[in-house]
Amino acid sequence: MLHNILLTTSRGIEDLARREAEMLFRVRGIKVNVEEKPFGVEGRLLVEVEESFYIDEKGRKREFNSATFLNENSRLLHRVIVEIASRKFEKIEEDEKDKALKRIYDFVSQIPVERYLKLSESFAVRSFRKGEHNLTSLDISKTVGRAIYDRLSKYGTPKVNLDHPNVIFRAELINEVFFLGIDTTGDSSLHKRPWRVYDHPAHLKASIANAMIELAEIDGNASVIDPMCGSGTILIELALKGHEGRILGIEKYMKHLKGARMNALAAGVLDKIEFIHGDATKLAQYVDSVDFAISNLPYGLKIGRKSLIPKLYMDFFSELAKVLGRRGVFLTTEKRAIEKAFKENGFKILHHRLIGHGGLMVHLYVVE
Ligand SMILES: C[S@@+](CC[C@H](N)C(=O)[O-])C[C@H]1O[C@@H](n2cnc3c(N)ncnc32)[C@H](O)[C@@H]1O
């Protein structure tokens, strides 16, 4: 038997998430079919996976739980949602609120949700909405919750628990596409890593850090630096992947550097990373050469005056040109400033893409 799993990730890295999912299942010998952006929805993947079994330590045949497997092993995903039903509602964006909600209620009412939880288990509905609708995500949660409640009432008294439910139904309305599933990830998205004890105000999502690592195509014992490492996300994720080569981080502000060390300690990789308190515009003072540089650069207002950015980038890339052996992967909103700094310092753009991060689309570059 086949079942469908909806995966969520950042917009712009669906291809990498697909590759990761295919690789994870291939290693287990399980056949999957992964579709990127089902119904054209960005940041989503639909996995069709065949039922498979394994023999446990007591010799019993058990069903292999693909959703748990992905939750435990993926570095690029945000959520793993087992699909119950999905459909496209033509023109729902034009509907009046009550009409749109009635269509959703009617659709959910005919889904056999009773198969997905025991009556003794409590449930909640979490929803996600994107598009030009006349309704809010709260409207969707309430309507879907009522449809599920009404249906379950035929079998007994359903239990709702909005704070600590046993089962989380996930309802998504993205433009005209409606999706209902069981959110196996829980309330904390997978990109929120348990090691994050220090919360940098501009920290990078761990999923995007891993996408940058993938795109760098780092080999074996290569050395890797994040010259503006903030709370250390990229370096910690790299160390957790088991990278064998030297891993270095530079950060200008002691507060963030201490935070990065605390995070690395919590992740169990502090001994794998060399953290340096320093200035990336004087990079050559700290390292003679490095194979790869991966960094989420300061941008926007977060470092103070935005007008400082072009000079910071120019100074940094002129230093980087002195020490970088292989490739660099950088993330920024400042397209013009970074492309000027690349050009004037002899870097060639090998790859460019846009990635959704914190409501913005940011530019990712791979250069050499
Ligand atoms: C966007 S944040 C990086 C966040 C990081 N990726 C994380 O997940 O925590 C950019 C960092 O660059 C640091 N920075 C700014 N100018 C710097 C410089 N000249 N040298 C080193 N670090 C610098 C900032 O203090 C900030 O922590």
The ligand as an SDF file (V2000), in Angstrom:
LIG
                    3D

 27 29  0  0  0  0  0  0  0  0999 V2000
   23.3100   37.5460    9.9630 C   0  0  0  0  0  0  0  0  0  0  0  0
   24.3520   37.3470   11.3200 S   0  0  0  0  0  0  0  0  0  0  0  0
   24.8680   35.6790   11.2350 C   0  0  0  0  0  0  0  0  0  0  0  0
   23.9550   34.7940   11.9720 C   0  0  0  0  0  0  0  0  0  0  0  0
   24.3970   33.3450   12.0370 C   0  0  0  0  0  0  0  0  0  0  0  0
   24.3880   32.6970   10.7380 N   0  0  0  0  0  0  0  0  0  0  0  0
   23.5350   32.5690   13.0180 C   0  0  0  0  0  0  0  0  0  0  0  0
   22.8070   31.6630   12.6050 O   0  0  0  0  0  0  0  0  0  0  0  0
   23.5540   32.9090   14.1930 O   0  0  0  0  0  0  0  0  0  0  0  0
   25.8010   38.1870   10.8790 C   0  0  0  0  0  0  0  0  0  0  0  0
   26.8450   38.2590   11.9770 C   0  0  0  0  0  0  0  0  0  0  0  0
   27.9960   38.9360   11.4660 O   0  0  0  0  0  0  0  0  0  0  0  0
   28.5960   39.6190   12.5430 C   0  0  0  0  0  0  0  0  0  0  0  0
   29.5150   40.6210   11.9750 N   0  0  0  0  0  0  0  0  0  0  0  0
   29.1990   41.8370   11.4470 C   0  0  0  0  0  0  0  0  0  0  0  0
   30.3160   42.4430   11.0080 N   0  0  0  0  0  0  0  0  0  0  0  0
   31.3360   41.5900   11.2520 C   0  0  0  0  0  0  0  0  0  0  0  0
   32.7440   41.6460   10.9930 C   0  0  0  0  0  0  0  0  0  0  0  0
   33.3210   42.6940   10.4230 N   0  0  0  0  0  0  0  0  0  0  0  0
   33.4810   40.5850   11.3650 N   0  0  0  0  0  0  0  0  0  0  0  0
   32.9430   39.5020   11.9570 C   0  0  0  0  0  0  0  0  0  0  0  0
   31.6320   39.4130   12.2270 N   0  0  0  0  0  0  0  0  0  0  0  0
   30.8330   40.4330   11.8690 C   0  0  0  0  0  0  0  0  0  0  0  0
   27.4030   40.1630   13.3050 C   0  0  0  0  0  0  0  0  0  0  0  0
   27.7770   40.4870   14.6340 O   0  0  0  0  0  0  0  0  0  0  0  0
   26.4200   39.0170   13.2090 C   0  0  0  0  0  0  0  0  0  0  0  0
   26.5360   38.1760   14.3350 O   0  0  0  0  0  0  0  0  0  0  0  0
  1  2  1  0
  2  3  1  0
  2 10  1  0
  3  4  1  0
  4  5  1  0
  5  6  1  0
  5  7  1  0
  7  8  2  0
  7  9  1  0
 10 11  1  0
 11 12  1  0
 11 26  1  0
 12 13  1  0
 13 14  1  0
 13 24  1  0
 14 15  1  0
 14 23  1  0
 15 16  2  0
 16 17  1  0
 17 18  1  0
 17 23  2  0
 18 19  1  0
 18 20  2  0
 20 21  1  0
 21 22  2  0
 22 23  1  0
 24 25  1  0
 24 26  1  0
 26 27  1  0
M  CHG  2   2   1   9  -1
M  END
$$$$
